[in-house]
């Protein structure tokens, strides 16, 4: 899909890697490396943010997005329903 220009970037996080020697990677850690992009898309371009997965991951991602965008901007994002979540207990 990247080759077709449908998506511009893809980052994969595996918290339970199966390959020997692989280390755990968490969604919130990958997102933390993209702080500028998140702020630009969510605050300046009125982007959408979708989180789907375990409750603990969702809470960590939410905290990061609040920190990156700022408390007031995050309230606006939620009010405009641009931050969507589907979380479950793991």
C-alpha positions in Angstrom: 0.0 0.0 0.0 2.9 2.3 0.6 4.1 1.7 -3.0 0.6 2.8 -4.2 0.8 6.0 -2.2 -2.2 5.0 -0.1 -0.1 5.3 3.1 3.0 7.4 3.5 4.6 5.6 6.5 4.1 2.4 8.4 5.6 1.6 11.9 5.1 -1.7 13.5 5.2 -2.4 17.3 5.6 -5.9 18.6 5.3 -6.2 22.4 5.6 -10.0 22.2 8.2 -10.7 19.5 8.6 -14.3 18.5 12.0 -14.0 16.8 15.0 -14.8 18.9 17.0 -11.7 19.9 14.1 -9.4 19.1 13.2 -6.7 21.7 9.8 -5.5 22.7 8.5 -2.4 21.0 5.5 -0.5 22.3 3.0 1.7 20.3 3.5 4.6 22.6 7.3 4.4 22.2 7.0 4.6 18.4 4.6 7.5 18.6 6.9 9.3 21.0 9.4 9.4 18.1 6.8 11.1 15.9 5.8 13.9 18.2 6.2 16.7 15.6 4.1 14.8 13.1 1.4 14.1 15.6 1.2 17.7 16.6 1.2 19.0 13.0 -1.5 16.5 11.8 -3.8 16.8 14.9 -3.5 20.4 15.8 -2.6 22.2 12.5 -4.3 19.9 10.0 -7.3 18.8 12.0 -6.4 15.1 11.6 -8.1 12.0 13.0 -6.5 9.6 15.5 -7.6 6.0 16.0 -6.5 3.8 18.9 -7.5 0.2 19.0 -6.0 -2.4 21.5 -5.4 -3.1 25.1 -6.6 -0.6 27.7 -3.2 0.0 29.2 -1.7 0.8 25.8 -4.6 3.1 25.1 -4.1 5.0 28.3 -0.4 5.5 27.5 -1.1 6.7 24.0 -3.8 9.1 25.2 -1.3 10.6 27.8 1.3 11.0 25.0 -1.2 12.7 22.6 -2.4 15.1 25.4 1.3 15.9 26.2 2.2 16.5 22.5 -0.9 18.5 21.5 -1.4 20.3 24.8 -4.3 20.0 27.2 -6.5 22.7 25.5 -5.9 21.4 22.0 -6.7 17.8 23.2 -10.0 19.0 24.6 -10.9 20.5 21.2 -9.8 17.3 19.4 -12.1 15.2 21.7 -15.0 17.6 21.4 -14.7 17.4 17.6 -14.6 13.6 17.9 -11.3 13.3 16.1 -9.8 11.0 18.7 -11.4 7.6 18.6 -10.7 4.6 20.8 -11.7 1.0 21.0 -10.0 -0.6 24.0 -10.4 -3.8 25.9 -8.8 -5.5 28.9 -5.8 -7.7 28.1 
